[in-house]
């Protein structure tokens, strides 16, 4: 999906590149629960946040595990490969994942 700013002053989504994220189990990483094993489908956004996520190893096709939430649910601790990464929820909202039920 790609976004655009409409004349109504709000953000709206239109169909596009993110159609693979429409499955029943697809969601953003900030909605995943501790213990969930997920596969990254795609990253939303551009610029610094997207580049930071890529640099941290959040790349499409990689597996990520949600380990735990901080007491106020922000940040969340994840594991990507051998790395442990704490993400703020607003950053995790840029990562579309599919939860694995193995």
SERO-4910 file (N, C-alpha, C, O; in steps of 0.05 Angstrom, whole numbers):
BEGIN
 pado doro    nc1    nc2    nc3   cac1   cac2   cac3    cc1    cc2    cc3    oc1    oc2    oc3
  Unk    A     17    -23      0      0      0      0     18     24      0     39     24     11
  Unk    A      8     44    -12     22     70    -11      3     90     -2    -21     88     -6
  Unk    A     13    110     11     -5    130     23     -4    156      8     15    162     -7
  Unk    A    -24    172     11    -24    199      0    -40    217     17    -58    208     32
  Unk    A    -34    242     15    -49    262     31    -71    272     13    -67    283     -8
  Unk    A    -96    268     22   -119    276      6   -126    305     12   -115    318     29
  Unk    A   -146    315     -3   -154    342      0   -169    347     26   -172    369     35
  Unk    A   -178    325     39   -192    327     65   -173    332     88   -183    334    111
  Unk    A   -147    333     83   -128    340    104   -119    316    120   -103    319    138
  Unk    A   -129    292    114   -120    268    128   -106    248    111   -106    250     86
  Unk    A    -92    230    124    -77    210    110    -97    188    101   -114    180    116
  Unk    A    -94    179     77   -111    157     67    -93    137     53    -73    143     41
  Unk    A   -102    112     53    -87     90     40   -101     83     14   -125     83     12
  Unk    A    -85     76     -5    -96     66    -30    -82     40    -37    -59     35    -28
  Unk    A    -95     23    -52    -83     -2    -59    -57      2    -75    -56     21    -91
  Unk    A    -38    -15    -71    -13    -12    -85      6    -34    -77     -2    -58    -77
  Unk    A     30    -27    -71     51    -47    -66     46    -64    -42     59    -85    -40
  Unk    A     29    -57    -24     25    -72      1      4    -93      1     -4   -102     22
  Unk    A     -6   -101    -23    -28   -120    -24    -20   -147    -11    -38   -162     -3
  Unk    A      6   -153    -10     14   -178      3     10   -177     33     12   -197     46
  Unk    A      3   -154     44     -1   -150     72    -30   -152     80    -37   -144    102
  Unk    A    -47   -162     62    -75   -163     67    -85   -190     78   -109   -194     82
  Unk    A    -67   -208     83    -75   -235     93    -86   -232    121    -82   -212    135
  Unk    A   -100   -253    129   -114   -253    155    -94   -250    178   -100   -238    199
  Unk    A    -70   -262    175    -51   -261    197    -31   -238    195    -14   -235    213
  Unk    A    -33   -222    174    -14   -199    171    -22   -177    190    -46   -171    193
  Unk    A     -2   -164    202     -7   -142    220     19   -127    223     40   -135    212
  Unk    A     19   -106    238     44    -92    243     57   -103    268     43   -114    285
  Unk    A     83   -100    270     98   -111    292     89   -100    319     91   -115    339
  Unk    A     79    -76    320     70    -65    346     45    -79    357     39    -76    380
  Unk    A     31    -94    340      7   -109    348     13   -137    357     -4   -151    368
  Unk    A     38   -146    352     45   -174    359     49   -176    389     56   -157    403
  Unk    A     43   -200    399     45   -205    428     71   -219    434     84   -231    417
  Unk    A     81   -216    459    105   -230    468    103   -260    462     82   -272    468
  Unk    A    124   -271    450    124   -299    443    117   -304    414    123   -326    404
  Unk    A    106   -284    400     99   -287    372    124   -289    355    142   -272    358
  Unk    A    125   -308    337    146   -310    317    134   -301    291    113   -310    283
  Unk    A    147   -282    278    136   -269    255    156   -268    232    180   -270    236
  Unk    A    146   -266    208    162   -262    184    156   -234    174    133   -226    171
  Unk    A    177   -219    169    174   -191    159    165   -192    130    178   -204    113
  Unk    A    142   -179    124    132   -177     97    143   -153     83    152   -154     60
  Unk    A    141   -130     96    152   -105     84    154    -83    105    143    -86    127
  Unk    A    167    -62     98    169    -38    115    154    -16    102    155    -12     77
  Unk    A    139     -1    118    124     22    108    141     47    114    156     48    133
  Unk    A    138     67     97    151     92    102    177     95     86    185     78     71
  Unk    A    188    119     90    213    126     76    231    141     96    222    148    118
  Unk    A    254    146     87    272    163    102    287    150    125    293    126    124
  Unk    A    291    166    146    309    158    168    298    134    183    313    116    189
  Unk    A    272    133    189    261    111    204    264     85    188    273     65    200
  Unk    A    257     85    163    260     61    146    289     52    145    295     28    148
  Unk    A    307     70    141    335     63    139    346     52    165    361     33    165
  Unk    A    337     63    188    345     53    214    336     24    217    351      7    227
  Unk    A    311     19    210    300     -8    212    316    -28    195    322    -50    204
  Unk    A    322    -20    171    338    -37    153    366    -42    165    376    -64    164
  Unk    A    378    -21    176    405    -24    187    405    -42    212    425    -56    217
  Unk    A    382    -43    226    380    -61    249    373    -89    242    373   -107    260
  Unk    A    369    -95    216    364   -122    208    335   -128    201    328   -151    195
  Unk    A    317   -109    203    289   -113    196    285   -112    166    278    -91    155
  Unk    A    290   -135    153    289   -136    124    268   -157    116    265   -177    130
  Unk    A    253   -152     95    232   -170     86    243   -199     83    265   -203     73
  Unk    A    228   -218     93    235   -246     92    249   -256    118    250   -280    122
  Unk    A    259   -238    134    272   -246    159    252   -253    181    230   -242    181
  Unk    A    260   -270    199    242   -277    221    249   -258    245    272   -252    250
  Unk    A    228   -250    259    231   -233    283    213   -245    305    191   -253    299
  Unk    A    224   -246    329    209   -256    352    204   -233    371    223   -219    378
  Unk    A    180   -230    380    174   -210    401    179   -223    428    167   -244    434
  Unk    A    197   -212    443    205   -224    468    189   -214    492    179   -230    508
  Unk    A    186   -188    494    171   -177    517    165   -147    512    177   -134    495
  Unk    A    146   -138    528    139   -109    528    150    -97    553    152   -110    574
  Unk    A    157    -72    552    164    -57    576    139    -53    592    117    -57    582
  Unk    A    142    -45    617    118    -42    635     95    -25    623     72    -32    628
  Unk    A    101     -5    609     80     12    597     76      6    567     65     22    552
  Unk    A     85    -18    559     83    -28    532    100    -13    511     96    -17    487
  Unk    A    118      3    520    135     17    501    162     21    514    163     35    535
  Unk    A    183     11    504    187     -2    478    181    -32    480    174    -42    502
  Unk    A    184    -46    458    182    -75    457    209    -86    450    224    -75    435
  Unk    A    215   -109    462    241   -122    457    236   -144    437    218   -161    440
  Unk    A    253   -144    416    251   -164    395    278   -178    390    298   -168    399
  Unk    A    276   -200    376    301   -213    368    300   -217    338    281   -229    327
  Unk    A    320   -207    324    322   -210    295    349   -224    290    370   -212    295
  Unk    A    348   -249    281    372   -264    279    385   -268    306    372   -277    324
  Unk    A    410   -260    309    424   -263    334    423   -237    351    434   -236    373
  Unk    A    410   -216    340    410   -190    353    384   -186    369    363   -194    361
  Unk    A    387   -173    392    364   -165    408    361   -135    404    379   -119    408
  Unk    A    337   -127    396    332    -99    389    307    -89    404    286   -102    403
  Unk    A    309    -66    417    286    -53    430    276    -32    410    291    -14    402
  Unk    A    250    -33    404    238    -13    386    215      1    400    200    -10    415
  Unk    A    213     27    394    190     42    403    166     32    386    169     23    364
  Unk    A    143     34    397    118     24    384    114     39    357    105     27    338
  Unk    A    120     65    357    115     80    331    134     70    310    128     72    286
  Unk    A    158     61    317    176     49    297    166     21    289    167     14    265
  Unk    A    157      5    308    147    -22    302    123    -21    284    117    -41    270
  Unk    A    108      1    285     84      4    268     91      5    238     73      3    221
  Unk    A    116     10    232    125     11    204    132    -17    193    138    -19    169
  Unk    A    132    -37    209    140    -64    201    116    -82    199    103    -88    219
  Unk    A    109    -90    174     87   -108    169     98   -137    171    118   -144    159
  Unk    A     84   -153    187     93   -180    192     70   -200    189     46   -192    189
  Unk    A     77   -225    185     57   -247    186     65   -265    209     88   -274    211
  Unk    A     47   -270    227     52   -286    251     54   -315    242     36   -325    228
  Unk    A     74   -329    251     78   -358    246     66   -373    269     70   -367    292
  Unk    A     50   -394    262     39   -411    283     50   -439    279     36   -457    270
  Unk    A     76   -443    286     89   -469    283     88   -484    309     98   -507    310
***
